[in-house]
Amino acid sequence: MPRWFWLLAALALTAPFWDLGHPLLEVDDARYAQIPREMALGGDWATPRLNGLEYIEKPPLWYWLCAASYKAFGVGEAAARLPLALIALLSLLGTAWLGSWLYDPRRGWTAAVLLGSSLLFFGLSHCITPDSGLTVWLLWCTAFLLRALLRPEDAGWAAPAAWACAALAFLSKGLVGLVFPAAWASLALLDGELRPRLRALLRPAGPLVFLLITAPWFLLMEKRHPGFLRFFFYEHHVLRVATQKFVRDQPGFVFLLVLPAAFLPWTPAAAAALARVRPDWRRGDKRAAALAAWVVLVTAFFSKSHSKLITYILPVFPHLALLAAGSLEEKPPWARRLAQGLAALLVFAAAVATPASHFIPGGALPFTGATALAAVVLALLAAALWCWSRGWQPLAAGCAAGLLAGALGLFAARAAGPAVSARDIAAEISSRRGRGDLVYTFSTYLQGLPFYTGQRVERMLYWKGELEYAARDERIQRERFGGTERLLALPLPDRRVFVACRRRDGAFVASRIPVEHVRFARSVGRWVLLEY
């Protein structure tokens, strides 16, 4: 492989480490940095806490990794994101390893470059969510499962390794860490050659490894918090998928739109690869069919689920990259036309992006910079698609466009800090806060406030959100939550209170208390800070 290829691979492998210290973004990025902070500082590594309250919706693996980073390097944005970058690196290396033995080394490393420069993967390698941890362990789990099925002589070590990775996926996000690999592996029952090899996956050593890794934390949590298992598995798995309890339902086709956009600039290559799966299967090549089955299985599950977030689709990206890596050179005419059509659409969107901001209510100034940056990103992606359609160094052009688009996104995250992060409003509070002063939020909760101020938000008014479990305790509900009556009780006689809210709620909050009691009021990004 030429030197320029290894340069691309080096860029893709190091990209997750770019600008680790950019501001924590609301909401998930800041939440999943704060919970490990409380774990590391509080010393309780069993029960996760957010803003001093129990937050037991998610398993603890990410919290343990991030808290360990804080212990080693101190609390900060870079320390929070370092484990995330290592997880992304492990995903890229896993993709390269799987592709190298399943196909050949060039295919594996090409797939790693494609994965690292795809839009959603790059973005989530810099924004903390549990989906990145789930993705890496599911990737390695499926890689070991394939190894055990396609090379039965290796099943003795590959099968237990698959169970161990499934356990880590389980500790990253719950049941899907086991359900997805089990459902995918069970498809081997349809193949007469592979069916007998499934027995190796069910040998006692594998399930025992799974239980040894997962059971201790769940049993400890049930002992500490009776009813935890029902809350975790029924309310946050069954009800999340089967009902609209969490108000995240969207049309079933949403991921069919999200996935092509999120996988740019490699979408046409992936489409061409998926079209080749059936002919390859008929020729007796089952490798592409196995990878495509994973993509279809995960996408179909989340499409049917009543809880949908864009980040949920990330686990299909490594497998999709392995498929797309085989279609960079061989591309049918319809795929070239698809790439050219997408390029034209992106160019059109880039051309109208900045002028369109002048028609947004409230004036163009807050939007012009962001839309101009978006226009550049769209133009870069369009150029990459055109190069792929014409066969002009498609790998180099696509990788350069994807990584540059990601770098511009990181620049935008810093430039738009007041609008996307609580860091600036937290700095304003810290500069004015005295000993014993309190912080409230109204109709929202800024996840980054405790991280940046070092002080918990004392009361969250008209909001429960992710702290629904803690709010079920009547004492906590009375002491830490509330409604308008808590505003009417301001100001307090012996201390100042800072109230943070969204801009649209600022006038309402201010109207609840006589104006002479307002000592300070300021807009900071999307929020308003009032001092009483």
C-alpha positions as CSV (number, residue, x, y, z in Angstrom):
1,M,0.0,0.0,0.0
2,P,1.4,3.5,-0.9
3,R,2.6,6.0,1.7
4,W,-0.3,8.4,1.0
5,F,-2.7,5.6,2.1
6,W,-1.0,5.3,5.5
7,L,-1.1,9.0,5.8
8,L,-4.9,8.9,5.5
9,A,-5.0,6.0,8.0
10,A,-2.9,8.0,10.4
11,L,-5.2,11.0,10.1
12,A,-8.3,8.9,10.6
13,L,-6.8,7.1,13.7
14,T,-5.7,10.4,15.3
15,A,-8.9,12.4,14.5
16,P,-10.7,11.4,17.7
17,F,-8.0,13.1,19.7
18,W,-8.3,16.5,18.0
19,D,-9.4,19.3,20.3
20,L,-10.4,17.2,23.3
21,G,-10.8,20.4,25.3
22,H,-13.6,22.1,23.5
23,P,-16.6,23.1,25.6
24,L,-19.0,20.4,26.9
25,L,-22.1,20.5,24.8
26,E,-25.6,20.5,26.2
27,V,-27.1,18.0,26.8
28,D,-25.6,14.6,26.6
29,D,-21.9,15.6,26.3
30,A,-22.1,17.6,29.6
31,R,-24.3,15.0,31.4
32,Y,-22.0,12.1,30.7
33,A,-19.0,14.2,31.8
34,Q,-20.6,15.3,35.1
35,I,-21.9,11.9,36.3
36,P,-18.3,10.5,36.4
37,R,-17.1,13.7,38.0
38,E,-19.4,13.1,40.9
39,M,-18.4,9.4,41.0
40,A,-14.7,10.3,41.1
41,L,-15.1,13.1,43.7
42,G,-17.7,11.4,45.8
43,G,-16.0,8.0,46.0
44,D,-19.2,5.9,45.3
45,W,-18.4,3.9,42.1
46,A,-21.5,1.8,42.3
47,T,-24.5,4.3,42.1
48,P,-24.2,7.0,39.4
49,R,-25.4,10.4,40.4
50,L,-26.3,13.6,38.5
51,N,-26.4,16.9,40.4
52,G,-26.2,14.9,43.6
53,L,-29.2,12.7,42.8
54,E,-29.3,9.1,41.8
55,Y,-29.3,8.6,38.1
56,I,-29.6,4.9,37.3
57,E,-31.0,4.9,33.8
58,K,-27.8,3.7,32.2
59,P,-25.2,1.0,33.1
60,P,-21.9,2.2,34.6
61,L,-19.1,1.3,32.2
62,W,-18.7,4.7,30.7
63,Y,-18.8,6.3,34.1
64,W,-16.0,4.1,35.4
65,L,-13.8,4.8,32.4
66,C,-14.3,8.6,32.6
67,A,-14.0,8.7,36.4
68,A,-10.7,6.8,36.1
69,S,-9.5,9.4,33.6
70,Y,-10.4,12.2,36.1
71,K,-8.5,10.4,38.8
72,A,-5.4,10.1,36.6
73,F,-5.4,13.5,34.9
74,G,-7.8,15.8,36.9
75,V,-11.2,17.0,36.1
76,G,-11.6,18.8,32.8
77,E,-13.0,18.6,29.3
78,A,-10.0,16.9,27.8
79,A,-9.9,14.3,30.6
80,A,-13.6,13.7,30.1
81,R,-13.2,13.0,26.4
82,L,-9.9,11.0,26.5
83,P,-11.7,7.7,27.1
84,L,-14.1,8.6,24.3
85,A,-11.2,9.1,21.9
86,L,-9.7,5.8,23.0
87,I,-13.1,4.1,22.4
88,A,-13.2,5.6,18.9
89,L,-9.6,4.5,18.2
90,L,-10.6,0.9,19.3
91,S,-13.5,1.0,16.9
92,L,-11.2,2.0,14.1
93,L,-8.7,-0.7,14.9
94,G,-11.5,-3.3,15.3
95,T,-12.8,-2.4,11.9
96,A,-9.3,-2.8,10.4
97,W,-8.8,-6.1,12.1
98,L,-12.1,-7.6,11.1
99,G,-11.7,-6.4,7.5
100,S,-8.1,-7.7,7.4
101,W,-8.9,-11.3,8.1
102,L,-12.4,-11.3,6.6
103,Y,-11.1,-9.9,3.3
104,D,-7.6,-8.5,3.2
105,P,-5.5,-5.9,5.0
106,R,-6.1,-3.2,2.4
107,R,-9.9,-3.7,2.7
108,G,-9.7,-3.5,6.5
109,W,-7.6,-0.3,6.7
110,T,-9.7,1.3,4.0
111,A,-12.8,0.6,6.0
112,A,-11.2,2.2,9.0
113,V,-10.4,5.3,7.0
114,L,-14.0,5.4,5.8
115,L,-15.4,5.0,9.3
116,G,-13.1,7.7,10.8
117,S,-14.1,10.2,8.2
118,S,-17.9,9.6,8.2
119,L,-19.9,12.5,9.6
120,L,-21.7,10.8,12.5
121,F,-18.8,8.7,13.7
122,F,-16.5,11.8,13.7
123,G,-19.0,13.8,15.5
124,L,-19.7,11.2,18.2
125,S,-16.0,10.7,18.7
126,H,-16.0,14.2,20.1
127,C,-19.4,14.3,21.9
128,I,-20.0,11.9,24.8
129,T,-22.9,9.5,24.4
130,P,-23.3,5.8,25.5
131,D,-23.7,4.9,21.9
132,S,-20.0,5.1,21.2
133,G,-19.2,2.6,23.9
134,L,-22.0,0.3,22.7
135,T,-20.7,0.5,19.2
136,V,-17.1,-0.5,19.9
137,W,-18.1,-3.5,22.0
138,L,-20.7,-4.7,19.6
139,L,-18.2,-4.4,16.8
140,W,-15.7,-6.6,18.6
141,C,-18.4,-9.0,19.6
142,T,-19.6,-9.5,16.0
143,A,-16.0,-9.8,14.9
144,F,-15.3,-12.6,17.3
145,L,-18.7,-14.2,16.5
146,L,-17.7,-14.2,12.8
147,R,-14.3,-15.6,13.6
148,A,-15.9,-18.5,15.6
149,L,-18.4,-19.3,12.8
150,L,-16.2,-18.9,9.7
151,R,-13.0,-20.3,11.3
152,P,-14.2,-22.9,13.7
153,E,-10.6,-23.9,14.6
154,D,-10.5,-20.5,16.5
155,A,-13.9,-20.9,18.3
156,G,-12.1,-22.0,21.5
157,W,-10.9,-18.4,22.1
158,A,-13.2,-16.4,19.8
159,A,-16.5,-17.5,21.4
160,P,-15.6,-16.5,25.0
161,A,-14.2,-13.3,23.7
162,A,-17.5,-12.6,21.9
163,W,-19.4,-13.2,25.2
164,A,-17.0,-10.9,27.0
165,C,-17.5,-8.1,24.5
166,A,-21.3,-8.6,24.7
167,A,-21.0,-8.2,28.5
168,L,-19.1,-4.9,28.0
169,A,-21.8,-3.8,25.5
170,F,-24.4,-4.7,28.1
171,L,-22.6,-2.6,30.7
172,S,-22.5,0.2,28.2
173,K,-26.2,0.5,27.3
174,G,-28.1,-2.5,28.6
175,L,-30.1,-5.3,26.9
176,V,-29.3,-4.4,23.3
177,G,-25.7,-5.4,24.0
178,L,-26.9,-9.0,24.3
179,V,-30.0,-9.0,22.1
180,F,-28.4,-7.6,18.9
181,P,-25.5,-10.2,18.8
182,A,-27.8,-13.0,19.8
183,A,-30.4,-12.2,17.1
184,W,-27.7,-11.7,14.5
185,A,-25.8,-14.9,15.3
186,S,-29.1,-16.9,15.3
187,L,-29.4,-16.1,11.5
188,A,-26.7,-18.8,11.1
189,L,-29.5,-21.3,11.7
190,L,-30.6,-20.6,8.2
191,D,-27.3,-21.9,6.8
192,G,-26.7,-25.6,6.8
193,E,-22.9,-25.2,6.9
194,L,-22.9,-22.7,9.8
195,R,-25.7,-24.2,11.9
196,P,-23.5,-26.9,13.6
197,R,-20.9,-24.3,14.5
198,L,-23.3,-22.4,16.7
199,R,-22.8,-25.0,19.4
200,A,-19.3,-23.5,20.0
201,L,-21.0,-20.2,21.0
202,L,-23.1,-21.9,23.6
203,R,-20.4,-23.7,25.6
204,P,-20.6,-22.9,29.3
205,A,-17.4,-20.8,29.3
206,G,-19.0,-18.0,27.3
207,P,-22.2,-17.4,29.3
208,L,-20.1,-17.7,32.5
209,V,-17.8,-15.0,31.4
210,F,-20.8,-12.8,30.5
211,L,-22.4,-13.3,34.0
212,L,-19.1,-12.7,35.8
213,I,-18.7,-9.4,34.1
214,T,-22.3,-8.1,34.3
215,A,-24.0,-9.7,37.3
216,P,-22.1,-8.1,40.2
217,W,-23.1,-4.5,39.5
218,F,-26.8,-5.4,38.8
219,L,-27.1,-7.5,42.0
220,L,-25.4,-4.8,44.0
221,M,-27.7,-2.1,42.7
222,E,-30.8,-4.2,43.4
223,K,-29.6,-4.7,46.9
224,R,-28.9,-1.0,47.4
225,H,-32.1,0.1,45.5
226,P,-34.9,-2.4,45.8
227,G,-36.9,-2.3,42.6
228,F,-33.8,-1.3,40.5
229,L,-34.0,-4.3,38.2
230,R,-37.6,-3.6,37.3
231,F,-36.9,0.1,36.8
232,F,-33.9,-0.5,34.6
233,F,-35.1,-3.4,32.5
234,Y,-38.9,-2.8,32.3
235,E,-39.2,1.0,32.4
236,H,-36.0,1.9,30.5
237,H,-36.0,-1.0,28.1
238,V,-39.4,-2.4,27.5
239,L,-41.4,0.8,27.9
240,R,-38.8,2.8,26.0
241,V,-39.0,0.6,22.9
242,A,-42.7,-0.4,23.1
243,T,-44.4,2.9,24.2
244,Q,-44.1,6.7,23.8
245,K,-43.3,7.1,27.5
246,F,-40.0,9.0,26.6
247,V,-41.6,11.3,23.9
248,R,-38.9,10.3,21.3
249,D,-41.1,8.7,18.8
250,Q,-40.6,9.6,15.1
251,P,-41.8,8.1,11.8
252,G,-40.5,4.6,11.2
253,F,-38.6,5.8,8.0
254,V,-36.5,8.4,9.9
255,F,-33.4,6.2,10.0
256,L,-33.6,5.6,6.3
257,L,-33.1,9.3,5.9
258,V,-30.6,9.8,8.7
259,L,-28.3,6.9,7.8
260,P,-27.5,8.1,4.3
261,A,-26.8,11.7,5.6
262,A,-24.8,10.6,8.6
263,F,-22.6,8.3,6.6
264,L,-21.5,11.0,4.1
265,P,-19.3,11.2,2.1
266,W,-19.4,7.4,1.7
267,T,-23.2,7.0,1.1
268,P,-23.0,6.1,-2.6
269,A,-20.2,3.5,-2.0
270,A,-22.4,1.9,0.8
271,A,-25.4,1.8,-1.5
272,A,-23.4,0.2,-4.3
273,A,-22.0,-2.4,-1.8
274,L,-25.5,-3.3,-0.5
275,A,-26.7,-3.8,-4.1
276,R,-23.9,-6.4,-4.5
277,V,-24.8,-8.5,-1.4
278,R,-27.3,-10.8,-3.1
279,P,-25.1,-11.6,-6.2
280,D,-22.2,-12.3,-3.8
281,W,-24.5,-14.6,-1.7
282,R,-25.5,-16.5,-4.8
283,R,-21.9,-17.1,-5.7
284,G,-21.3,-18.6,-2.2
285,D,-19.7,-15.5,-0.6
286,K,-21.4,-15.1,2.7
287,R,-19.2,-12.3,4.2
288,A,-21.1,-9.3,2.7
289,A,-24.4,-10.9,3.6
290,A,-23.4,-11.2,7.2
291,L,-22.3,-7.6,7.4
292,A,-25.5,-6.4,5.6
293,A,-27.6,-8.5,7.9
294,W,-26.2,-6.6,10.9
295,V,-26.9,-3.2,9.3
296,V,-30.5,-4.3,8.4
297,L,-31.1,-5.8,11.9
298,V,-30.1,-2.8,13.9
299,T,-31.7,-0.3,11.6
300,A,-35.0,-2.2,11.6
301,F,-35.0,-2.5,15.4
302,F,-34.6,1.2,16.0
303,S,-37.0,2.0,13.1
304,K,-39.7,0.0,14.9
305,S,-38.8,1.3,18.4
306,H,-40.8,4.2,19.8
307,S,-37.6,5.8,21.1
308,K,-35.5,7.2,18.3
309,L,-32.4,9.4,18.5
310,I,-29.9,9.9,15.6
311,T,-27.1,8.5,17.8
312,Y,-28.8,5.1,18.1
313,I,-27.8,4.2,14.5
314,L,-24.0,4.4,15.2
315,P,-23.5,0.6,15.8
316,V,-24.1,-0.1,12.0
317,F,-21.3,2.2,10.9
318,P,-18.2,-0.1,11.2
319,H,-20.0,-2.9,9.2
320,L,-21.3,-0.4,6.7
321,A,-17.7,0.9,6.3
322,L,-16.5,-2.6,5.6
323,L,-19.1,-3.0,2.9
324,A,-18.4,0.4,1.3
325,A,-14.7,-0.2,1.3
326,G,-15.2,-2.8,-1.4
327,S,-17.1,-0.4,-3.7
328,L,-14.6,2.5,-4.0
329,E,-13.2,1.2,-7.3
330,E,-16.0,-0.8,-8.8
331,K,-19.1,1.4,-9.0
332,P,-22.2,0.8,-11.2
333,P,-23.5,3.6,-13.4
334,W,-26.6,4.1,-11.2
335,A,-24.3,4.6,-8.1
336,R,-22.3,7.2,-10.0
337,R,-25.5,9.1,-10.9
338,L,-26.6,8.9,-7.3
339,A,-23.3,10.4,-6.2
340,Q,-23.6,13.2,-8.7
341,G,-27.2,13.8,-7.8
342,L,-26.3,14.1,-4.1
343,A,-23.4,16.4,-4.9
344,A,-25.8,18.7,-6.9
345,L,-28.2,18.7,-4.0
346,L,-25.5,19.6,-1.5
347,V,-24.2,22.4,-3.8
348,F,-27.7,23.8,-4.0
349,A,-28.0,23.7,-0.2
350,A,-24.6,25.4,0.2
351,A,-25.6,28.1,-2.3
352,V,-28.8,29.0,-0.4
353,A,-27.6,28.4,3.2
354,T,-26.2,31.9,4.0
355,P,-28.7,34.0,2.1
356,A,-31.5,32.0,3.7
357,S,-30.4,33.0,7.1
358,H,-31.5,36.6,6.4
359,F,-35.1,35.3,6.3
360,I,-35.0,33.7,9.7
361,P,-37.1,35.7,12.2
362,G,-34.9,37.7,14.6
363,G,-32.3,38.8,12.1
364,A,-29.5,37.2,10.3
365,L,-26.6,38.0,12.6
366,P,-26.8,35.1,15.0
367,F,-27.0,32.7,12.0
368,T,-24.7,34.0,9.3
369,G,-21.5,32.5,10.6
370,A,-23.0,29.1,11.3
371,T,-24.7,29.0,7.9
372,A,-21.5,30.1,6.1
373,L,-19.6,27.3,7.8
374,A,-22.3,24.8,7.0
375,A,-22.1,25.9,3.3
376,V,-18.4,25.2,3.3
377,V,-19.0,21.7,4.8
378,L,-21.7,21.0,2.2
379,A,-19.4,22.1,-0.6
380,L,-16.6,19.8,0.7
381,L,-18.9,16.8,0.8
382,A,-20.2,17.6,-2.6
383,A,-16.7,17.7,-4.0
384,A,-15.9,14.3,-2.4
385,L,-19.1,12.8,-3.9
386,W,-18.2,14.1,-7.4
387,C,-14.6,12.7,-7.1
388,W,-16.0,9.3,-6.2
389,S,-18.4,9.3,-9.1
390,R,-15.5,10.2,-11.5
391,G,-12.9,7.9,-10.0
392,W,-10.6,10.8,-9.1
393,Q,-8.7,9.6,-6.0
394,P,-12.0,8.8,-4.3
395,L,-10.5,7.6,-1.0
396,A,-8.2,10.6,-0.6
397,A,-10.9,13.1,-1.6
398,G,-13.5,11.6,0.6
399,C,-11.3,11.2,3.7
400,A,-10.0,14.8,3.3
401,A,-13.5,16.2,3.0
402,G,-14.9,14.2,5.9
403,L,-12.1,15.0,8.3
404,L,-12.0,18.7,7.2
405,A,-15.8,18.9,7.7
406,G,-15.3,17.4,11.2
407,A,-12.5,19.9,12.0
408,L,-14.7,22.8,11.0
409,G,-17.4,21.3,13.3
410,L,-15.0,21.4,16.2
411,F,-14.1,25.0,15.3
412,A,-17.8,25.8,15.3
413,A,-18.3,24.2,18.7
414,R,-15.7,26.5,20.2
415,A,-17.0,29.6,18.4
416,A,-20.6,28.9,19.4
417,G,-19.7,28.1,23.0
418,P,-22.2,30.4,24.6
419,A,-25.0,28.9,22.5
420,V,-24.2,25.3,22.9
421,S,-22.4,25.0,26.3
422,A,-23.1,26.1,29.9
423,R,-19.5,27.1,30.3
424,D,-20.0,30.8,29.9
425,I,-23.0,31.1,32.1
426,A,-21.3,29.0,34.7
427,A,-18.3,31.4,34.6
428,E,-20.7,34.3,35.1
429,I,-22.2,32.6,38.2
430,S,-18.8,31.7,39.6
431,S,-17.6,35.2,39.3
432,R,-20.5,36.6,41.3
433,R,-21.3,33.8,43.6
434,G,-20.4,34.0,47.3
435,R,-20.3,31.5,50.1
436,G,-23.8,29.9,50.6
437,D,-25.4,31.4,47.5
438,L,-27.7,29.1,45.6
439,V,-28.3,28.2,41.9
440,Y,-31.8,27.4,40.5
441,T,-32.9,26.5,37.0
442,F,-36.3,27.0,35.6
443,S,-38.1,24.9,32.9
444,T,-34.7,23.3,32.0
445,Y,-31.6,22.0,33.5
446,L,-28.2,22.9,32.2
447,Q,-26.2,19.7,32.6
448,G,-22.8,21.5,32.6
449,L,-23.5,24.0,35.4
450,P,-22.3,21.6,38.2
451,F,-19.3,20.6,36.2
452,Y,-18.1,24.2,35.6
453,T,-19.2,25.8,38.9
454,G,-18.3,22.9,41.2
455,Q,-21.6,23.5,42.9
456,R,-24.9,21.6,42.5
457,V,-28.0,23.2,41.2
458,E,-30.0,23.5,44.4
459,R,-33.5,23.5,42.8
460,M,-34.8,22.5,39.4
461,L,-38.1,24.2,38.9
462,Y,-40.7,22.9,36.4
463,W,-38.3,20.2,35.3
464,K,-37.6,16.5,36.1
465,G,-36.2,15.1,32.9
466,E,-33.5,12.5,33.4
467,L,-33.9,12.8,37.2
468,E,-37.4,11.3,37.2
469,Y,-36.2,8.3,39.3
470,A,-34.8,10.5,42.1
471,A,-37.9,12.8,42.0
472,R,-40.1,9.9,43.0
473,D,-38.8,10.3,46.5
474,E,-41.2,12.8,48.2
475,R,-38.4,14.3,50.4
476,I,-36.2,14.8,47.3
477,Q,-39.1,16.2,45.4
478,R,-39.8,18.7,48.1
479,E,-36.2,19.7,48.7
480,R,-34.7,19.8,45.1
481,F,-37.6,20.3,42.7
482,G,-40.7,22.6,42.6
483,G,-42.8,25.0,40.6
484,T,-43.7,28.6,40.4
485,E,-44.2,28.8,44.2
486,R,-40.4,28.6,44.6
487,L,-40.0,31.7,42.4
488,L,-42.5,33.5,44.5
489,A,-40.5,32.8,47.6
490,L,-37.6,34.7,46.2
491,P,-35.5,36.6,47.3
492,L,-34.3,34.6,50.3
493,P,-33.5,36.6,53.4
494,D,-29.9,35.4,54.0
495,R,-28.4,34.5,50.6
496,R,-28.4,35.3,46.9
497,V,-30.1,33.0,44.4
498,F,-29.1,32.8,40.7
499,V,-31.8,31.6,38.4
500,A,-30.8,30.2,34.9
501,C,-33.5,29.7,32.3
502,R,-34.0,29.7,28.5
503,R,-34.4,33.1,26.9
504,R,-38.0,32.5,26.1
505,D,-38.7,32.0,29.8
506,G,-36.7,34.9,31.0
507,A,-39.6,37.4,31.0
508,F,-41.9,35.0,32.8
509,V,-39.3,34.3,35.5
510,A,-38.6,38.0,36.0
511,S,-42.3,38.8,36.2
512,R,-42.8,36.5,39.2
513,I,-40.6,38.6,41.5
514,P,-40.7,42.4,42.0
515,V,-38.2,44.1,39.8
516,E,-36.5,45.8,42.8
517,H,-35.3,42.4,44.0
518,V,-33.4,41.7,40.7
519,R,-29.8,42.6,41.4
520,F,-28.5,41.4,38.1
521,A,-29.8,40.1,34.7
522,R,-27.9,39.1,31.7
523,S,-28.4,37.0,28.5
524,V,-25.7,34.5,28.0
525,G,-26.0,32.6,24.7
526,R,-29.4,30.8,24.7
527,W,-30.0,31.4,28.4
528,V,-30.8,34.2,30.8
529,L,-29.2,34.6,34.2
530,L,-31.1,36.4,36.9
531,E,-29.7,37.2,40.4
532,Y,-31.9,37.9,43.4
